[in-house]
Structure formats: C-alpha cells, structure tokens
Amino acid sequence: VLRRVLGVAEDVSEPAISLPAFLDRFPAHLRPLVQPLFFRLSREPESRFSRWRRNASILGGATSTSPSGTSQGSIIAQMEGDEEPCAPLQHLVAGLSVFIRGGVSWPVLLEAWVGEDGSDPCAGARAEAAAELAATLCFWCAHPSLCPGPGVPGGVTPSAAASVLAGWEPDPLEAVLSALCRSPDNRSPSSDGAGSSAEVTERLMATVPFLPLSVGPRLSQALFDAAPSPDCHGLAFLLRGIGKSLWSSGPWDLLYSDWRDGRSFSAFLQGVLHYKGLAVVLLRAAGDNGEILGAVSDLWEESGASFGGTSECQLFSLWPTLRTFRSTGKSKHFAYLNSQSKRAPRGVGFGGERGAYRLWIPADLNVCEVLQSDAAFASGPLLRHSSSCSISRLEVWGISGPAALAAQPHRVRTGSAA
C-alpha cells in the first residue's frame, strides 16, 4: 500500500521515499509538524530507539555527527547537497509499523525536535518549544476533519453536540496549548520558565501520557488510506489524554448538566445514580478566570456515610493549567455520595475525610470547596488562589458506553459527545 500511495515503482530494488512525496500525503497545516517524524523514521531500525541526533532538530542548536561528518543511522545526511532528502522504504515501513501499532510517546516526539539534552544551556527552552509543537501535532492529528481558517488559529469552532466543553474555551488549539504550559507556580523567581528536556518530558508523561496516541491513526490515514478517526474537540481532547480509560472510550454521554436539567441535587442524582462505569465530573468556577476542575469517578451509588470507589478515581484541574492528581495508594477514600443519611454531609466528595473532603460539592450545588492535599490523591492545588469557588456550570459525563447506561432504567438517555 505504501508503495502505491507514495508512487514507488514495484521494480525498484532499493526504493527510497523523498521528503516531498511523504509530505504531500498530509494537508498543508500538518506538513511542517510531520517533517521531523520523517527524519526520525529514516533512521536505521537498530538505532531508531536510541537518542535522536540533534541534526534532526528544526529548533536549532548544535548537531551531533559521526567521525566521518555524517549523522549516524540516517540516510538523510548522506544525500548529495542538491538532492531531495530521501529515506529507505524499508526504514519507513519498520518505523511506521511501530508508530501505528504500538503508539507514539512523548519521548519519541520530543526527541524528533530536540535531540539529546546534554550540556546545551538552551536545551530546556528548546524542549518547551518542542512540547508546544508536539502538542500541536497531536491536536491536529486528533482533529482530521478540521484545518486552520483565516484568523482562526485553532480551526473552526466545534459544535456543541460534539464537544464536552463546548463554549468553555476561546479557541480549541490555543486552550490546549495554554493548559499544557508549565505552571507559573512551579517556576523559581530566577527561572526563565523553561525546564530541562527531561523535566518537560516528565511533566507531559505525568499529566497527559496518552495524547501522542492520536499521531499513529493520522499517519495510517495519510499513508495507508485508513479511515479517519472521529474528531475529539478542544479541551475534551486534553481531558481524554490524562487516562487510558478516557482515551480509549467511545462517545461520552451527558448524564447531568445544570443548564439542561436544572441546578438541584435531585436532578443530579436522577442523572448519575446507578451508572455502572467511569464518569467525569466537570465544574467551572464563577468569575473572570473561569477555572475548570473536576474528578473521574466510578462511584455512582449511594455510599451513606462511607467512602467508595477504586484507584481509577482521580482529580484534575483542567483550565487554565492542566494538573492531574492520581491515587497515591495510601487511602481508599476515593469518592463519596450521600443524599439520604442525615447523620453525614449531603453532597458529592472526593478524597480527604468525612467533613473535610479534598473536593466537595454540597447538595445545593452552589459552592465547591477544595483542599491542597489528602491521603488518597497526589498533592497540589485544584484552584490556583483559593480554597473555594462559586459554581457557574456543572456537568457529569459518562464515558463507559451503552452498557453503563443500561444500568439506569429510570433515566432516558439524552446527549452525547465525542
């Protein structure tokens, strides 16, 4: 298939693919983003997974060459000066097979732009820039039907029915890139805002480890005529990237929203009770900043005065900076849901202790209270400068498919999102 798609004759004994032929398979806005992957894929199979040489970086900086003056493992640097860069077909096939079947990771993407960290004083700044480019690549790969429009950096506005957070972000791409930026809270006064290459990679792997999995299907679509994947819009795309269950889930079902069902605990319970699977609680704080935070939970039964749920539960702040707070394994106080017991607080809580929850939404659904730490989840701020906020919007999205909905015989299914 790759021979046919790229126009390689069958009778050529040692076929090579030129860079222009490779790039022509992608829309114009993706070409500068996939070009580093072409150089990455051109390498010898045995050296493909060692550290990527800096000569492949489009961000500048020093190069790393072999004693003969050419880059090791790549046919690119061995071409004559006036020839188009080419790569052996067998190298591309082997590399694409790994990318498509096994998935792409943040280390692989960042190495394609940055190379080795080493002692280069600019490596951290290049890594931050590479992270933005790699995240942009992931975004466009996850949105195959979109393309940038005039004056619209992030493409057309997603439809409300297809976006978990429709209307919550100003521009889908800009919102994603902004949320992935290094938090100002983690910068020292003398810092220029750039961590080392290893720190940038660690941050992305800790928060959104699954976003690069959008690259493989897009390569398969462009180079092997595979069917396009459905779009995953805006901050919903970012939220899916924080966990395997979220990334692999199908369309999400709107179990409850205050704008559709009304701001009442009875309506909330009507939407979520007896849901058999993971669901995402999303709330937006009132005010100019409009911070977005929430939880992933698998407890949707009355727990009375007790905690429930499993280690699949986690907390997150999504906007303006993405942070994730996963299970520590030190406590099983993951989730709490009580509407019946008068001897315990009525509402929805996550982490902490009874009466002092890490994230607490009382039964009136008006004010959210948070703590900086607890035993169940990793420490860190859910809100940047406060321990509470008024709730301007509240939603719960089921991510476990039709079987989980079937366990709710009392509820008529309405609303779905990609």
Secondary structure as GFF3:
##gff-version 3
##sequence-region A 1 418
A	DSSP	alpha_helix	2	5	.	.	.	ID=ss1
A	DSSP	beta_strand	16	18	.	.	.	ID=ss2
A	DSSP	alpha_helix	19	23	.	.	.	ID=ss3
A	DSSP	alpha_helix	31	41	.	.	.	ID=ss4
A	DSSP	three_ten_helix	45	47	.	.	.	ID=ss5
A	DSSP	three_ten_helix	54	56	.	.	.	ID=ss6
A	DSSP	three_ten_helix	76	78	.	.	.	ID=ss7
A	DSSP	beta_strand	86	88	.	.	.	ID=ss8
A	DSSP	alpha_helix	89	97	.	.	.	ID=ss9
A	DSSP	pi_helix	98	102	.	.	.	ID=ss10
A	DSSP	alpha_helix	106	113	.	.	.	ID=ss11
A	DSSP	alpha_helix	123	141	.	.	.	ID=ss12
A	DSSP	three_ten_helix	160	162	.	.	.	ID=ss13
A	DSSP	alpha_helix	172	180	.	.	.	ID=ss14
A	DSSP	three_ten_helix	184	186	.	.	.	ID=ss15
A	DSSP	alpha_helix	197	207	.	.	.	ID=ss16
A	DSSP	three_ten_helix	211	214	.	.	.	ID=ss17
A	DSSP	alpha_helix	215	224	.	.	.	ID=ss18
A	DSSP	alpha_helix	234	240	.	.	.	ID=ss19
A	DSSP	alpha_helix	244	248	.	.	.	ID=ss20
A	DSSP	beta_strand	252	257	.	.	.	ID=ss21
A	DSSP	alpha_helix	258	261	.	.	.	ID=ss22
A	DSSP	alpha_helix	265	272	.	.	.	ID=ss23
A	DSSP	beta_strand	279	285	.	.	.	ID=ss24
A	DSSP	beta_strand	292	297	.	.	.	ID=ss25
A	DSSP	beta_strand	314	319	.	.	.	ID=ss26
A	DSSP	beta_strand	323	325	.	.	.	ID=ss27
A	DSSP	beta_strand	335	338	.	.	.	ID=ss28
A	DSSP	beta_strand	347	350	.	.	.	ID=ss29
A	DSSP	beta_strand	359	362	.	.	.	ID=ss30
A	DSSP	beta_strand	367	370	.	.	.	ID=ss31
A	DSSP	beta_strand	388	398	.	.	.	ID=ss32
A	DSSP	alpha_helix	402	406	.	.	.	ID=ss33
A	DSSP	beta_strand	416	417	.	.	.	ID=ss34
###
